[in-house]
């Protein structure tokens, strides 16, 4: 059973930066696609970014393109989300999610496509 643990959230002023980490354990042999989602109270969970197992593919929601970067270190079993130029509207609980796939990587933003989820880490951006 894959377990995911997010860290790195916190309170930051607008324009600042944070780096989120997602540490994975319990994986069997890959490949795994990993994504970050975010959610604010009363709203649906929203896709933020995704990365394939070998990091050959990355994808982002338009709202974070050019500001956020997803990356991974498979030796350390960790996926990162570098968040720069943060805005108050980035305030949310950020979740890491993974799915195992076979063959070619398929880019998906769907919550339902991901099997494993972390507990989330709070990011608050003050204006």
Secondary structure as GFF3:
##gff-version 3
##sequence-region A 1 127
A	DSSP	beta_strand	3	7	.	.	.	ID=ss1
A	DSSP	beta_strand	10	13	.	.	.	ID=ss2
A	DSSP	beta_strand	18	25	.	.	.	ID=ss3
A	DSSP	beta_strand	32	39	.	.	.	ID=ss4
A	DSSP	beta_strand	46	51	.	.	.	ID=ss5
A	DSSP	beta_strand	58	60	.	.	.	ID=ss6
A	DSSP	three_ten_helix	62	64	.	.	.	ID=ss7
A	DSSP	beta_strand	68	73	.	.	.	ID=ss8
A	DSSP	beta_strand	78	83	.	.	.	ID=ss9
A	DSSP	three_ten_helix	88	90	.	.	.	ID=ss10
A	DSSP	beta_strand	92	100	.	.	.	ID=ss11
A	DSSP	three_ten_helix	111	113	.	.	.	ID=ss12
A	DSSP	beta_strand	116	117	.	.	.	ID=ss13
A	DSSP	beta_strand	121	126	.	.	.	ID=ss14
###
